[in-house]
Amino acid sequence: MTGPAAARGLEAGRVLVRGLHPGTVGDVVKAAAGRIGLDPALLSGHSLRAGLATAAAAQGAQLHQIMK
């Protein structure tokens, strides 16, 4: 696999080829949490990763698969 793992977003209707800044995901998570009434201080970009790992394990994924 080459290039950024995640595109930065849309600019004029196209996906940018630059990768995300490390803090961007956390900023998006915190902003979304605030919009739905959650305390943004309790969440981070890591919350998505932890939630995905928990959900994958609950569905029977093997640890080596989750860690990829």
C-alpha positions in Angstrom: 0.0 0.0 0.0 1.4 3.4 -0.9 0.2 6.9 -0.1 -1.7 8.2 2.9 -3.8 5.7 4.8 -6.6 8.3 5.1 -7.4 11.2 2.8 -7.6 14.6 4.4 -11.0 15.4 3.1 -12.8 16.9 0.2 -11.7 20.0 -1.6 -14.0 21.2 -4.4 -15.6 17.7 -4.6 -12.4 15.7 -4.8 -10.4 13.7 -2.2 -7.1 15.2 -1.4 -4.0 13.0 -1.6 -2.3 14.5 1.4 -2.6 12.5 4.6 -4.4 13.7 7.7 -2.5 15.8 10.3 -2.2 13.6 13.5 -4.6 15.8 15.5 -7.3 16.0 12.8 -9.2 12.9 13.7 -9.3 13.8 17.4 -10.6 17.3 16.5 -13.3 15.8 14.4 -14.3 13.3 17.1 -14.4 16.1 19.8 -16.4 18.4 17.5 -19.0 15.7 16.8 -19.2 14.8 20.5 -19.9 18.4 21.4 -22.6 18.6 18.7 -24.5 15.7 20.2 -24.2 16.8 23.8 -21.3 14.6 24.9 -18.3 16.1 26.8 -15.5 16.4 24.2 -12.9 16.1 26.9 -13.9 12.4 27.4 -13.2 11.4 23.8 -10.3 11.3 21.4 -9.3 9.9 18.0 -8.1 6.8 19.9 -11.8 6.3 21.0 -12.6 5.2 17.4 -9.7 2.7 17.4 -10.6 1.3 20.8 -14.3 1.1 19.8 -13.5 -0.7 16.6 -11.2 -3.2 18.4 -14.0 -3.9 20.9 -16.7 -4.4 18.3 -14.4 -6.6 16.2 -13.6 -8.8 19.1 -17.3 -9.0 20.0 -18.0 -10.3 16.5 -15.3 -13.0 16.8 -12.3 -11.4 15.0 -9.0 -12.9 16.1 -6.5 -10.7 17.9 -4.0 -10.8 15.0 -6.7 -9.6 12.6 -7.7 -6.7 14.9 -4.1 -5.7 15.3 -3.5 -5.3 11.5 
